[in-house]
Amino acid sequence: GFGPRAERFAGAGIDWWVCPGTSGWNSLVGRLSNARANALDAVACAAEFGATGMLVTEWGDNGHLQPPTVMLPALTAAASVAWCRKANEDLDLAAALDAWVLPSSGGGEALCAAGEAFAGTGVIQPNGSALHDAVAGGAMGAFGEPTESNLDDVRATLDEAAATLAGTGFEDPTAGRTLGQAVAAARHGADRLARRHGLPAADDLTLRATLDALVDEQAACWSLTSRPGGLPDSLARLQARARADRLP
């Protein structure tokens, strides 16, 4: 949707940039196909209407539960098409991540797979993922319902990503841990989404124990990458869910 706005800016006689987002907000593990489409649209409009640059934005209210590493596929895709769209619009993003951005053996593929899990739930949410909403709220509306098959596939994707991330040997030791936390939170979201819709899922005691562990690990992972100022707000989203679980 950059086109109509871009045309108006172009006619205003001022210097202007396009600013697509990473689609990490309200997602836990990203919404990669959405991010790539946004970047391509932004670059196409910038070229057509004469923007002088592109700023890629990362949004993080509602607790910023996605770690910084989750945005790297979207940022890499945006940077590559901003440099040369024709050469990079079909970039093998997983390979690029492994080679140049987050050196590992297979971590890029796992991260990209996790970043597409949102699309398999059967629930469409504007600017977010049903996996995040199930864990921490923040949805801006929702359309559709999941099926057992939908969520079985999502859980299998996330389980495979978690297993791969655990054995990739990231050069950055923080990367594997923070990504593992994000994938675990998304996996928990799939179970909670199933529970919400009356589909097979872990029992209540298991869900509560898993969420308690996620709260502790979120605090630990946050301290590895970020200043402490936003941590209470981040944990509050998970703690509110935990308190609600314990209501009679």
N, C-alpha and C positions, 0 to 999 in steps of 0.2 A: 503493500500500500504506500510506498514512498512516492510514486509518480505524481499524484495531484499536488502534494505538498512541495515536491521538488520543483514543479513547474512554476508555482507561485514564488518560491524563493528566487528562482532564476530570473524572473521578471522584475525583482525588487532592486536589482543593481547593487547587491551587497555580497560580500564573501560569505560562503556558507559550506557546511559539511553535512554528510549523512551520518546517522548515528544508530546503527542496528544494535540489538542486544545479543547477549550470549544464550538467552533462553534458559538460564540456570535458575532463575527466580521461581520459587514454589515448585521445585522439581526434585530435589535431593540429588539426582544423578544426571540432570540435564535433559533437554529436549533437542537432541542434536539435529534431526532433520528440519525442525522449525528454524533453528539457528542458521543452518546452511542456506535455507531458502531466503531468510531475511537478508543475509549477507549478499547473496546473488542479486536480489532485488535492489538493495541499496547501491551496489556497485553499478548495476545497469542504469539506474536513475542518475547516479552521479556523473557517469560518462555522457548520458544523453543531455542532461541539463546543466552541466558545467560546474559541479561541486569541486572544491579544491582539496578536499580531504575526507577521510572517514574516521570516526571515533567509535570504537566498539565498547559498549557499556555492559556492566555487570551489576545487577540489582540484587538487594539482599535483605529487604525488610521481611517480616514474618520469621525472624530468627536467623536468617542466612544459614540454613542448615547444610547447604552444599559447601564443601571445602573448596579452596581456591583451585585445586587441581581439576575439579569438574569442568571448569570453564575452558580448559586448554584446548580440547578439540574444536570448540566453537571459535575460539580466538585464532587458532591456527588456520581454520577454514577461511575466516574473514580476512586474515592477513594475506593469505595466498591469492585470493581472488581480487583483493584490492591492488596487489602488485601486478597481476596479469590474469584477468578473468578467463580468457580463452585457453590458456595453458593449464589452469588449475581448477576449473569448475568441476571436473571429475577426479580430482586428486584422491589418491589412495591415502585417506586421512590416517588410518591406523598405522600404516608403514611410516608416514611422515612423523607421527608422534613418537614412535619407537626410535627412529633414527636421529631426530633433531630436537625434539621438544622435551620429552620425558623418557630418556633412554632406558630401555628395558627389552625383554624378550617376550612379546605378546601382550604387554600391558595396554598398548594402544588399541588393539582389537577388543580387549575386554572392556575398556573404557567407552569405546564407541558403541558396543553392544548394549551396555548398561544405559547409555544415553538415548537409546531407542526404545527402552522398556515401556516408557509412558504411553507409546502409541499402541501397545498391545492389550491394554486393560479393557477395552470396550467402552470406556468413559472418556468423553471429550471435554476438556476444560479450557476456557480461554485463559491464556497466560499462566498455565500451570499444569500439574500432573495430579491425577487422582491418587497416586501413591503418596505424594506429599500431603494432600488433604487428609488422607486416612490417618496419617501420623500426627500432623500438626495443624490441620485446618488451613484457612487462608484461601479457599476456593472462591473464584469469581463466577460462579455458576457452573453447571454441569449438564451434559446431555448423554443419554445412553446408559446402559447397565452392563456390568461384566457378566460373563458366563464362567462356569467352572473351567472350561477349556481355555478361555482367555487367560485366566489367572494361573492355571497350571503352566502355560507357556511362559508367562512373565516370570514366574518363580524359577522355572528351569533356566531361563536366560540369566537371571540374576545369580543363581547358584553357580552356574558355569563361570560367570564373570568373577565371582568371589574366589572360586578355586584357581582361576588363572592368575588373578592379581596376587594371590598368596604365594605364587611360585615364579614370578616374573624376574625377580632380582633387580628391582629398580635401583639405579645409581643413587637416586635421592631416597633415603630410607623413610622419609616422612610421607612420600607419595603413596606407597603401598598401604600404610596404616590409615591415612585419611580417606583414601578411596575405598578401602575395605569398610570403614564406618559408614560411608555414604551408601554403598551397595547394601549393607546390612539394614540400614534404615529403610531403604526402598523395598527390600524383601519383607520387612516387617509391615510396611504399608500394604503390600499385596495380601498378606494374611488378614490385616484389619479390614481391608476392602472386601475380602471374601466374607468375613464375619458380618460386616454391615449389611451385606446382601443375602445372607442366609446360605452361603455356599461353604463347602468343606474348608476348614481352617484349623489352626492350632487352638487349643482350649484357652479359656480365660486366664488360668494360672500361668500358662506358658507365655501368653501375650504380655502379661504384666511383668513377668521376670525378664523377658526380652527387652521390654521398654526400659526397665530399670537399668539394665546393662548398657543400653544405648545412651541413656542420660550420662552415665559415668564416662563412657568412651567419647561422647561428644565434648565433654569438658576437657578431657585429655588431648584430643585432637585439636581443639580450638587453640590450646596453649602452644601447640607446635607451629602454628602458622599465623596467629593473629594476636593483636593486643587484647588485654582483658576487658576493655570497656564494653564490648557488645555481648560478652558471654552470658551475663544474667538474663538478657532478653532472649538469647538463643535457647538456653536451657528452660526458660519459662514456658516455651511452646510445648516442649516434651513433658515437663512436669505437670502442666495443666491437663494433658491427656492422662497422665498417670493418676492424678487426683480424681478425675472423672471416672476412671476405672474402678476406683475404690468406693464410689458412692453405693449405698444400699440399693 
